[in-house]
């Protein structure tokens, strides 16, 4: 159960397309395997203004 409310819609979907929420970093779909990301992929996620990586859950923006 989440302690804080997150506005990201992936929490409300029955089958979200990503493993981790880009806003709070919580795992939203455990059926998707965690993947190892490159620095380039993390840079692209930062440009999309994601706080957390949707593939590996790493915090991108502090």
ChimeraX attribute file (.defattr): number of C-alpha atoms within 10 A of each C-alpha:
attribute: neighborCount
match mode: 1-to-1
recipient: residues
	/A:1	3
	/A:2	8
	/A:3	5
	/A:4	7
	/A:5	8
	/A:6	14
	/A:7	10
	/A:8	12
	/A:9	10
	/A:10	20
	/A:11	18
	/A:12	10
	/A:13	11
	/A:14	9
	/A:15	13
	/A:16	17
	/A:17	13
	/A:18	20
	/A:19	24
	/A:20	25
	/A:21	24
	/A:22	25
	/A:23	18
	/A:24	19
	/A:25	20
	/A:26	16
	/A:27	20
	/A:28	21
	/A:29	18
	/A:30	12
	/A:31	12
	/A:32	14
	/A:33	11
	/A:34	15
	/A:35	11
	/A:36	8
	/A:37	14
	/A:38	8
	/A:39	8
	/A:40	9
	/A:41	13
	/A:42	20
	/A:43	14
	/A:44	12
	/A:45	18
	/A:46	16
	/A:47	9
	/A:48	10
	/A:49	13
	/A:50	20
	/A:51	19
	/A:52	23
	/A:53	26
	/A:54	25
	/A:55	20
	/A:56	18
	/A:57	20
	/A:58	15
	/A:59	17
	/A:60	16
	/A:61	11
	/A:62	5
